[in-house]
Amino acid sequence: MDADVLMPADYSIDWHYALGGPLGSCLLKSCHEDFIVDELLPFEPEGEGEHLFLLIEKKGENTDWVAGLLARHAGVRRQSVSYAGRKDRHGITRQWFCVSLPGMADPDWNGLESDSIRIIRQSRHRKKLKTGALKANDFCITLRNIDADPAQVNARLEQISRVGVPNYFGEQRFGHHGRNIEKAIDMLAGKFRVQRNKRSVYLSAARSWLFNRVLSEKVREGVWNQYLPGDALGFPDSNSLIFETPDDAMMMRLDNCELSPTSPLWGRGQSKVSGQALAFEDSSTAGYSQLCDGLERAGMLQERRVNRLVPQQFTWLWESSPEGRSLVLRFRLSKGCFATSVLRELFDCYEESHCRENNHVDHESGH
């Protein structure tokens, strides 16, 4: 078999751990109240314009379904309703939706609200809300049935708050059992054609997998949070990059987690790094030209993503009940970052069967 043509079995989504692996197990999302997300915009709606912004609290509902409900209630096409990022169905999420109403008055939302949907705030704005137009997400996650030594867990939490975790894309990006990767491989090989929205899902899965592959190799070699000559350094809360060789001040900022090394988001164009960093990335992606070339042919452009994720405003509280010990985590993540990347360095999290169904969207900040 041609070495460049790999079967889906070669595309593992089991990434290396940076801090020693899970300390035990826990139950994730035993009820909606155990997973609460608040979406933060990088701007305030201006109060005027043709686009109506709605901050909606949804409980146990799918983001796309709510968008469709808003469109029907407002009497507009589904394409006239947008949102910045999808959120988990199983949980309580407060997120922004946008209904484009050129020349139209605000709809009467009476009858829309229910036990699972509540409008918290509404305001007009001159620009449409676009995918990814987020600043961050605030998480409040309750983990139950914890089977681990609390002292070790506390030490690991302190470690995460200091040094962070690898900024992996969460497994939900790759679909149930990694099926989005299988679909991406077949699509890029020209075995089938898909609708535009599915195409973007599969391209995103392929690009995310390559990033995780490189980052996982860096974790395995112990260099994921270190500067490799020729690398670009990035800011955790923006897409800004520094390509110059770091001086002492920049290295101090790297040590303080104010800057992070980066890894590639694959696409066409010359690599943005050189030297040892480029050699490492080329070695890590060798044998996966089917994905690399396919992403370039699809028109994706070379970008970079920071290796390190440090939760902000990170606090934790142990609680006890007749059912056992639980742990409440609160933290803020910049857009594009996954809460599961934090949780995986603590526990093997499992969900009850009713929680897992239809719940492979994201625990991500801003997707």
ZAKEFI-600437 format. One record per residue: z, y, x of N, C-alpha, C in turn. Coordinates in steps of 0.2 Angstrom, whole numbers, padded with zeros to 4 digits, always signed. Example, Ala and Ser with C-alpha at 12.3 -4.5 7.8 and 13.67 -1.06 7.14 Angstrom:
BEGIN
+0039-0028+0066+0039-0022+0062+0039-0016+0066
+0035-0011+0064+0036-0005+0068+0039+0000+0064
This chain:
BEGIN
+0000-0006+0004+0000+0000+0000+0000+0006+0004
-0004+0011+0002-0004+0018+0006+0003+0021+0006
+0005+0023+0012+0012+0025+0013+0013+0032+0009
+0008+0035+0007+0008+0041+0003+0009+0040-0004
+0008+0034-0006+0008+0032-0014+0014+0028-0015
+0019+0031-0017+0026+0028-0018+0027+0027-0026
+0030+0021-0027+0032+0020-0034+0038+0024-0036
+0039+0024-0042+0045+0028-0045+0052+0026-0042
+0052+0019-0040+0059+0016-0038+0061+0020-0031
+0056+0023-0028+0058+0027-0021+0061+0033-0023
+0061+0036-0029+0063+0042-0030+0070+0042-0033
+0075+0041-0029+0082+0040-0031+0085+0047-0033
+0089+0047-0037+0093+0053-0039+0100+0053-0037
+0102+0049-0032+0108+0047-0030+0109+0051-0023
+0112+0057-0024+0112+0062-0018+0119+0061-0014
+0119+0063-0008+0124+0062-0003+0130+0067-0005
+0136+0065-0005+0142+0069-0006+0144+0073+0001
+0146+0079+0000+0148+0083+0005+0155+0083+0007
+0160+0081+0002+0167+0082+0003+0171+0075+0003
+0167+0070+0003+0170+0063+0004+0169+0059-0002
+0166+0061-0007+0165+0057-0013+0170+0058-0019
+0169+0056-0025+0173+0057-0030+0180+0054-0029
+0185+0057-0032+0192+0055-0031+0195+0050-0036
+0191+0049-0041+0193+0045-0047+0188+0046-0053
+0190+0045-0059+0186+0046-0064+0189+0050-0070
+0185+0052-0074+0187+0057-0080+0182+0056-0086
+0185+0058-0091+0181+0059-0097+0178+0066-0098
+0172+0067-0099+0169+0073-0100+0166+0074-0107
+0168+0080-0110+0166+0082-0116+0168+0077-0122
+0174+0075-0122+0177+0071-0128+0176+0075-0134
+0176+0081-0135+0174+0085-0141+0171+0092-0139
+0168+0095-0144+0165+0101-0142+0169+0106-0138
+0175+0107-0140+0180+0112-0137+0181+0110-0129
+0179+0105-0127+0180+0103-0120+0175+0106-0115
+0170+0109-0118+0164+0111-0114+0162+0118-0117
+0164+0123-0114+0163+0130-0117+0159+0134-0112
+0154+0137-0114+0150+0141-0109+0149+0148-0112
+0150+0153-0108+0148+0160-0110+0143+0163-0106
+0137+0165-0109+0131+0168-0105+0132+0175-0104
+0131+0177-0098+0131+0184-0096+0124+0187-0094
+0122+0192-0097+0116+0196-0096+0117+0201-0090
+0112+0202-0086+0112+0207-0080+0111+0214-0083
+0111+0215-0089+0110+0222-0092+0113+0222-0099
+0114+0228-0102+0116+0229-0109+0111+0230-0113
+0110+0227-0119+0105+0229-0124+0105+0237-0125
+0100+0240-0125+0100+0248-0126+0101+0251-0132
+0101+0247-0138+0102+0249-0144+0096+0251-0148
+0090+0251-0145+0084+0253-0148+0078+0249-0145
+0073+0248-0149+0067+0245-0147+0065+0240-0152
+0060+0236-0151+0057+0231-0156+0060+0224-0155
+0064+0223-0150+0067+0217-0149+0074+0216-0151
+0076+0212-0156+0083+0211-0158+0087+0206-0154
+0092+0208-0150+0096+0203-0146+0102+0201-0151
+0103+0194-0151+0108+0191-0155+0112+0187-0150
+0119+0189-0150+0124+0184-0146+0126+0179-0151
+0125+0173-0150+0126+0168-0155+0131+0163-0152
+0136+0161-0156+0141+0155-0154+0138+0149-0158
+0136+0144-0154+0134+0138-0157+0138+0132-0155
+0139+0128-0160+0144+0122-0159+0140+0116-0161
+0139+0112-0156+0135+0105-0157+0128+0106-0159
+0125+0112-0158+0118+0113-0160+0114+0113-0154
+0107+0111-0154+0102+0112-0149+0100+0119-0149
+0098+0122-0143+0096+0128-0142+0089+0129-0145
+0085+0125-0144+0078+0126-0148+0078+0125-0155
+0083+0121-0158+0084+0121-0165+0086+0127-0168
+0091+0131-0164+0094+0137-0166+0088+0142-0166
+0084+0142-0161+0078+0147-0161+0074+0146-0167
+0072+0140-0168+0068+0139-0174+0071+0141-0181
+0078+0140-0181+0081+0142-0187+0081+0150-0188
+0082+0154-0182+0081+0161-0182+0074+0163-0184
+0069+0160-0182+0062+0162-0184+0061+0161-0191
+0063+0155-0194+0062+0154-0201+0066+0159-0205
+0072+0161-0203+0076+0165-0207+0073+0172-0207
+0071+0174-0201+0068+0181-0200+0061+0182-0203
+0058+0176-0204+0051+0176-0207+0046+0178-0201
+0047+0175-0195+0042+0177-0190+0040+0170-0186
+0035+0170-0182+0033+0164-0179+0038+0162-0174
+0038+0155-0172+0043+0153-0167+0042+0156-0161
+0036+0158-0159+0035+0161-0152+0038+0168-0152
+0040+0171-0158+0043+0177-0158+0051+0177-0156
+0053+0171-0155+0061+0170-0153+0061+0167-0146
+0065+0170-0142+0066+0168-0135+0073+0168-0133
+0075+0165-0128+0081+0164-0125+0081+0164-0118
+0086+0165-0114+0086+0165-0107+0087+0158-0104
+0091+0154-0107+0092+0148-0105+0094+0143-0110
+0092+0136-0109+0095+0131-0114+0102+0129-0112
+0106+0127-0117+0113+0125-0116+0114+0119-0119
+0119+0115-0117+0121+0109-0120+0122+0109-0127
+0119+0104-0131+0121+0103-0138+0128+0102-0139
+0131+0097-0135+0138+0095-0136+0142+0100-0132
+0145+0105-0136+0149+0110-0133+0149+0116-0137
+0153+0121-0135+0153+0127-0138+0150+0132-0133
+0144+0135-0135+0141+0140-0131+0140+0146-0134
+0141+0152-0131+0139+0158-0133+0134+0161-0129
+0128+0161-0132+0122+0163-0128+0117+0168-0132
+0113+0172-0128+0109+0177-0131+0102+0174-0134
+0100+0176-0139+0093+0175-0142+0090+0182-0143
+0083+0182-0143+0079+0188-0144+0074+0186-0150
+0074+0191-0155+0069+0190-0160+0065+0196-0160
+0058+0195-0158+0054+0201-0158+0052+0203-0165
+0053+0210-0166+0052+0212-0173+0048+0219-0173
+0042+0219-0170+0038+0225-0170+0037+0228-0177
+0039+0235-0178+0038+0238-0184+0042+0235-0190
+0047+0231-0189+0051+0227-0194+0058+0229-0193
+0061+0229-0199+0068+0231-0200+0072+0224-0198
+0079+0225-0196+0083+0220-0195+0083+0215-0201
+0082+0208-0200+0083+0204-0205+0090+0204-0208
+0091+0201-0214+0097+0200-0217+0099+0193-0215
+0104+0193-0211+0107+0186-0209+0111+0183-0213
+0113+0185-0219+0117+0182-0224+0114+0175-0226
+0119+0170-0225+0117+0163-0227+0115+0160-0220
+0114+0163-0215+0112+0160-0209+0118+0156-0206
+0124+0160-0206+0130+0157-0202+0133+0151-0206
+0136+0147-0202+0139+0140-0204+0145+0139-0200
+0147+0133-0200+0153+0130-0196+0150+0130-0189
+0144+0129-0188+0141+0128-0181+0138+0134-0178
+0136+0139-0182+0133+0145-0180+0136+0151-0182
+0137+0156-0177+0141+0162-0179+0137+0167-0175
+0135+0173-0178+0133+0179-0174+0139+0183-0172
+0139+0184-0166+0145+0188-0163+0143+0195-0162
+0137+0196-0160+0134+0203-0159+0127+0204-0160
+0124+0209-0162+0117+0211-0162+0116+0218-0160
+0110+0218-0156+0108+0225-0154+0101+0225-0152
+0097+0231-0153+0090+0231-0151+0089+0233-0144
+0083+0231-0141+0082+0232-0134+0074+0233-0134
+0072+0236-0129+0065+0238-0128+0061+0233-0125
+0064+0228-0121+0060+0223-0118+0062+0216-0121
+0058+0211-0121+0059+0204-0123+0064+0201-0118
+0068+0196-0121+0072+0192-0117+0068+0186-0114
+0068+0186-0107+0063+0181-0104+0068+0175-0101
+0065+0169-0101+0068+0164-0098+0071+0165-0091
+0077+0164-0089+0080+0165-0083+0083+0172-0082
+0082+0176-0087+0085+0183-0087+0092+0183-0088
+0096+0180-0083+0103+0179-0084+0106+0182-0077
+0113+0184-0078+0117+0185-0072+0121+0179-0070
+0124+0176-0075+0128+0170-0073+0131+0167-0080
+0134+0162-0079+0138+0159-0085+0145+0157-0083
+0149+0159-0088+0156+0157-0087+0158+0150-0090
+0161+0146-0087+0162+0139-0089+0170+0138-0090
+0172+0135-0096+0178+0132-0097+0178+0125-0099
+0179+0120-0094+0178+0113-0095+0185+0110-0095
+0186+0105-0100+0192+0101-0100+0190+0094-0098
+0193+0091-0093+0192+0084-0091+0198+0080-0093
+0197+0075-0097+0202+0071-0099+0202+0064-0096
+0207+0060-0098+0208+0053-0095+0207+0052-0088
+0210+0057-0084+0209+0057-0077+0213+0051-0074
+0209+0048-0070+0212+0042-0066+0211+0044-0058
+0216+0048-0056+0215+0050-0049+0222+0053-0047
+0223+0054-0040+0230+0056-0038+0229+0064-0038
+0234+0067-0042+0234+0074-0043+0234+0078-0037
+0238+0076-0032+0239+0079-0026+0232+0080-0022
+0228+0074-0022+0222+0074-0019+0217+0078-0023
+0217+0078-0029+0213+0083-0033+0214+0090-0032
+0220+0092-0032+0222+0099-0030+0219+0101-0023
+0220+0096-0018+0217+0098-0012+0210+0099-0012
+0206+0094-0016+0199+0095-0016+0197+0101-0020
+0201+0103-0025+0199+0109-0028+0200+0115-0024
+0205+0115-0020+0206+0121-0015+0200+0121-0010
+0198+0115-0008+0192+0114-0003+0186+0117-0006
+0185+0115-0012+0179+0118-0016+0179+0126-0016
+0185+0128-0018+0185+0136-0019+0184+0139-0012
+0185+0136-0006+0184+0139+0000+0177+0138+0003
+0175+0132+0003+0168+0130+0006+0162+0129+0001
+0164+0128-0005+0159+0127-0010+0156+0119-0010
+0151+0118-0013+0148+0111-0014+0140+0112-0013
+0137+0107-0012+0129+0107-0011+0127+0109-0018
+0122+0114-0018+0119+0117-0024+0113+0113-0027
+0115+0106-0028+0110+0102-0031+0108+0104-0038
+0102+0102-0039+0100+0102-0046+0103+0096-0050
+0106+0097-0056+0109+0092-0059+0105+0087-0061
+0107+0081-0062+0103+0075-0064+0100+0076-0071
+0102+0080-0075+0099+0081-0081+0092+0085-0081
+0091+0088-0075+0085+0091-0073+0079+0085-0073
+0081+0079-0071+0077+0074-0070+0076+0069-0076
+0079+0071-0082+0078+0067-0087+0083+0061-0087
+0083+0057-0093+0087+0051-0094+0085+0046-0089
+0089+0044-0084+0088+0039-0079+0082+0041-0075
+0081+0047-0074+0076+0050-0069+0069+0049-0072
+0068+0049-0079+0061+0048-0082+0057+0054-0081
+0059+0060-0080+0055+0066-0079+0051+0065-0072
+0055+0062-0067+0051+0061-0061+0046+0056-0061
+0047+0051-0065+0042+0046-0066+0036+0049-0070
+0037+0053-0075+0032+0057-0078+0028+0061-0074
+0032+0065-0070+0029+0070-0065+0024+0066-0060
+0026+0061-0057+0022+0057-0053+0015+0055-0056
+0016+0052-0062+0010+0050-0066+0005+0056-0068
+0009+0062-0070+0005+0067-0072+0001+0070-0066
+0005+0071-0060+0001+0074-0054-0004+0069-0051
-0004+0063-0053-0009+0058-0051-0015+0058-0056
-0014+0062-0061-0020+0062-0066-0020+0057-0071
-0014+0053-0072-0014+0047-0076-0014+0049-0083
-0012+0055-0085-0012+0058-0092-0011+0065-0092
-0013+0068-0097-0012+0075-0098-0006+0077-0103
-0003+0082-0102+0003+0084-0106+0002+0091-0109
+0006+0092-0114+0006+0099-0117+0010+0104-0112
+0008+0110-0113+0010+0115-0108+0018+0115-0107
+0022+0115-0112+0029+0115-0111+0032+0108-0107
+0028+0103-0109+0030+0097-0105+0028+0097-0098
+0022+0100-0097+0020+0101-0090+0025+0104-0086
+0028+0110-0088+0032+0114-0085+0039+0110-0083
+0041+0106-0088+0047+0102-0087+0046+0097-0081
+0040+0094-0081+0039+0089-0076+0038+0092-0069
+0034+0098-0069+0033+0101-0062+0040+0103-0060
+0045+0106-0064+0051+0108-0062+0055+0102-0060
+0055+0096-0063+0058+0090-0060+0056+0088-0053
+0049+0088-0052+0046+0087-0046+0049+0091-0040
+0049+0098-0042+0051+0103-0037+0058+0102-0035
+0062+0101-0041+0069+0101-0040+0071+0094-0036
+0067+0089-0037+0069+0083-0033+0068+0084-0026
+0062+0087-0024+0061+0088-0017+0066+0093-0014
+0068+0098-0018+0074+0102-0015+0080+0097-0014
+0082+0094-0019+0088+0089-0018+0087+0084-0012
+0081+0082-0011+0080+0077-0006+0081+0080+0001
+0079+0086+0002+0080+0090+0008+0087+0091+0009
+0090+0094+0004+0097+0096+0004+0102+0090+0005
+0100+0084+0002+0104+0078+0003+0104+0076+0010
+0098+0076+0013+0097+0074+0020+0102+0079+0025
+0102+0085+0023+0106+0090+0027+0113+0088+0026
+0115+0086+0020+0122+0084+0019+0124+0078+0023
+0119+0073+0023+0120+0067+0027+0121+0069+0034
+0118+0073+0037+0118+0075+0044+0123+0080+0045
+0127+0083+0040+0132+0087+0041+0130+0094+0042
+0124+0096+0041+0122+0103+0042+0120+0107+0036
+0122+0105+0030+0120+0108+0024+0122+0115+0024
+0128+0117+0027+0131+0124+0026+0131+0127+0033
+0126+0125+0038+0126+0127+0044+0119+0130+0045
+0118+0135+0050+0112+0138+0051+0108+0134+0056
+0102+0132+0054+0097+0129+0059+0092+0134+0061
+0091+0134+0068+0086+0139+0071+0080+0139+0067
+0078+0145+0065+0071+0146+0061+0072+0146+0053
+0078+0145+0051+0080+0145+0044+0080+0152+0041
+0080+0152+0035+0081+0159+0031+0088+0158+0028
+0092+0164+0028+0098+0164+0025+0097+0168+0018
+0101+0165+0013+0100+0168+0006+0107+0171+0004
+0107+0175-0001+0113+0178-0004+0114+0173-0011
+0120+0171-0012+0122+0167-0017+0120+0169-0024
+0120+0176-0025+0119+0178-0032+0112+0182-0033
+0108+0181-0028+0101+0184-0029+0096+0180-0025
+0090+0182-0026+0084+0178-0023+0082+0182-0016
+0086+0186-0014+0085+0190-0007+0086+0185-0002
+0082+0186+0003+0082+0181+0009+0082+0185+0016
+0085+0183+0021+0085+0186+0028+0082+0181+0032
+0076+0183+0035+0072+0179+0040+0074+0180+0047
+0077+0185+0049+0078+0187+0056+0084+0182+0059
+0084+0181+0065+0089+0177+0068+0096+0180+0067
+0101+0177+0065+0107+0180+0063+0111+0182+0069
+0114+0188+0068+0118+0191+0073+0125+0189+0072
+0130+0191+0076+0137+0189+0075+0140+0191+0068
+0138+0197+0066+0140+0199+0059+0138+0194+0054
+0131+0193+0054+0128+0188+0049+0131+0181+0049
+0133+0179+0055+0136+0172+0056+0143+0172+0053
+0146+0178+0053+0153+0178+0050+0152+0178+0043
+0147+0182+0040+0146+0181+0033+0144+0174+0031
+0141+0171+0035+0139+0164+0033+0145+0160+0033
+0150+0161+0038+0156+0157+0038+0160+0159+0032
+0160+0165+0029+0164+0167+0024+0160+0166+0017
+0155+0162+0017+0151+0160+0011+0148+0166+0008
+0147+0172+0011+0143+0177+0008+0136+0176+0009
+0134+0172+0014+0127+0170+0015+0127+0162+0015
+0121+0160+0014+0120+0152+0014+0114+0151+0017
+0113+0145+0020+0107+0142+0022+0103+0140+0016
+0096+0139+0017+0092+0138+0011+0088+0132+0013
+0085+0129+0007+0080+0124+0008+0074+0125+0003
+0069+0122+0004+0062+0124+0000+0062+0122-0007
+0059+0127-0011+0057+0125-0018+0049+0125-0016
+0047+0119-0017+0040+0117-0014+0034+0121-0018
+0029+0123-0014+0023+0126-0017+0018+0128-0012
+0013+0131-0014+0007+0132-0009+0009+0138-0005
+0006+0139+0001+0007+0144+0005+0011+0142+0011
+0011+0146+0016+0014+0144+0023+0022+0144+0022
+0025+0139+0025+0032+0139+0024+0035+0145+0027
+0041+0147+0024+0044+0153+0026+0049+0152+0031
+0050+0146+0034+0054+0145+0040+0050+0142+0045
+0054+0141+0051+0050+0138+0057+0055+0134+0061
+0053+0132+0067+0057+0129+0072+0061+0123+0069
+0067+0122+0071+0071+0116+0069+0072+0116+0062
+0072+0121+0058+0073+0121+0051+0067+0118+0048
+0061+0120+0050+0055+0118+0047+0054+0110+0049
+0056+0108+0055+0055+0101+0057+0059+0097+0053
+0065+0099+0052+0070+0095+0047+0067+0094+0040
+0064+0099+0038+0062+0099+0031+0055+0095+0030
+0051+0095+0035+0045+0091+0036+0047+0084+0036
+0052+0082+0040+0054+0075+0041+0057+0073+0035
+0061+0077+0031+0064+0075+0025+0059+0074+0019
+0054+0077+0019+0049+0076+0014+0043+0072+0016
+0043+0069+0022+0038+0065+0024+0037+0058+0020
+0031+0057+0018+0030+0051+0013+0030+0053+0006
+0031+0059+0005+0031+0062-0002+0026+0067-0004
+0020+0066+0000+0014+0070-0001+0012+0070-0008
+0013+0065-0012+0010+0065-0019+0013+0071-0023
+0020+0072-0022+0023+0077-0025+0022+0084-0022
+0022+0084-0015+0021+0090-0012+0014+0093-0013
+0009+0089-0012+0002+0091-0014+0001+0093-0021
+0004+0089-0025+0003+0090-0033+0006+0096-0035
+0011+0098-0032+0014+0105-0034+0010+0111-0031
+0007+0110-0025+0003+0115-0023-0004+0115-0027
-0006+0110-0029-0012+0110-0033-0011+0113-0040
-0005+0112-0042-0003+0115-0049-0001+0122-0049
-0002+0125-0043-0001+0133-0042+0006+0135-0041
+0011+0130-0039+0018+0133-0038+0017+0136-0031
+0022+0141-0030+0022+0145-0024+0028+0143-0020
+0028+0144-0013+0033+0142-0009+0039+0147-0010
+0045+0145-0012+0051+0149-0013+0057+0145-0009
+0063+0148-0009+0069+0146-0006+0074+0146-0011
+0079+0141-0010+0085+0141-0014+0091+0140-0009
+0097+0143-0011+0102+0142-0006+0105+0135-0007
+0108+0133-0001+0111+0126-0001+0118+0126-0004
+0121+0131-0004+0128+0131-0005+0130+0134-0012
+0134+0131-0016+0137+0134-0022+0144+0135-0022
+0146+0141-0022+0154+0142-0022+0156+0145-0029
+0159+0141-0033+0161+0144-0040+0166+0150-0039
+0164+0155-0043+0168+0161-0043+0173+0161-0048
+0178+0165-0047+0184+0166-0052+0186+0159-0054
+0187+0155-0049+0189+0147-0050+0196+0146-0051
+0198+0144-0056+0205+0142-0058+0205+0135-0061
+0211+0132-0060+0212+0126-0064+0220+0125-0066
+0220+0121-0071+0227+0120-0074+0228+0113-0077
+0233+0110-0075+0234+0103-0077+0238+0103-0084
+0236+0099-0088+0240+0098-0095+0241+0091-0096
+0247+0090-0100+0249+0083-0101+0249+0083-0109
+0247+0077-0112+0248+0075-0119+0249+0068-0120
+0251+0066-0126+0252+0059-0127+0246+0054-0125
+0240+0057-0125+0234+0054-0123+0233+0053-0115
+0237+0057-0112+0236+0057-0104+0236+0064-0101
+0234+0064-0095+0234+0070-0091+0226+0073-0091
+0226+0079-0092+0219+0082-0092+0219+0088-0087
+0213+0091-0086+0213+0096-0081+0208+0101-0084
+0210+0108-0084+0206+0113-0087+0203+0117-0081
+0196+0117-0080+0193+0121-0075+0190+0127-0078
+0190+0133-0075+0187+0139-0077+0183+0142-0070
+0177+0143-0071+0173+0146-0066+0167+0149-0068
+0164+0154-0064+0158+0157-0065+0153+0155-0060
+0147+0153-0063+0141+0151-0059+0135+0156-0059
+0132+0158-0054+0126+0162-0054+0120+0158-0058
+0115+0161-0060+0110+0158-0064+0107+0152-0060
+0104+0147-0063+0101+0142-0059+0106+0137-0056
+0112+0138-0056+0117+0133-0053+0120+0128-0059
+0122+0122-0057+0124+0117-0061+0132+0116-0061
+0135+0116-0066+0142+0114-0066+0143+0107-0064
+0138+0102-0066+0139+0095-0063+0139+0095-0056
+0136+0100-0052+0136+0099-0045+0143+0101-0042
+0147+0104-0046+0154+0105-0045+0158+0099-0046
+0157+0096-0053+0161+0091-0055+0160+0085-0051
+0154+0083-0049+0153+0077-0045+0156+0076-0039
+0158+0082-0036+0162+0082-0029+0170+0080-0031
+0172+0080-0037+0178+0079-0039+0179+0072-0042
+0175+0070-0047+0176+0064-0051+0169+0061-0053
+0170+0054-0054+0164+0051-0058+0166+0053-0065
+0162+0057-0068+0163+0059-0075+0159+0054-0080
+0162+0052-0085+0158+0048-0090+0159+0051-0097
+0154+0050-0101+0154+0053-0108+0154+0047-0113
+0158+0048-0118+0158+0043-0124+0151+0043-0127
+0149+0037-0129+0142+0036-0132+0139+0041-0136
+0143+0044-0141+0141+0049-0145+0140+0056-0142
+0143+0056-0136+0142+0063-0133+0136+0063-0129
+0134+0057-0126+0128+0056-0122+0121+0057-0125
+0121+0055-0132+0115+0056-0135+0112+0063-0136
+0106+0064-0134+0103+0070-0135+0106+0076-0131
+0109+0074-0125+0113+0078-0121+0111+0079-0114
+0104+0078-0113+0102+0078-0106+0098+0085-0105
+0101+0090-0107+0098+0097-0107+0100+0100-0100
+0106+0103-0100+0109+0105-0094+0116+0107-0095
+0119+0107-0089+0126+0110-0088+0124+0116-0083
+0119+0119-0084+0116+0124-0079+0118+0131-0081
+0119+0135-0075+0119+0142-0077+0113+0146-0077
+0109+0146-0082+0104+0150-0083+0097+0147-0083
+0097+0140-0085+0091+0137-0086+0089+0137-0093
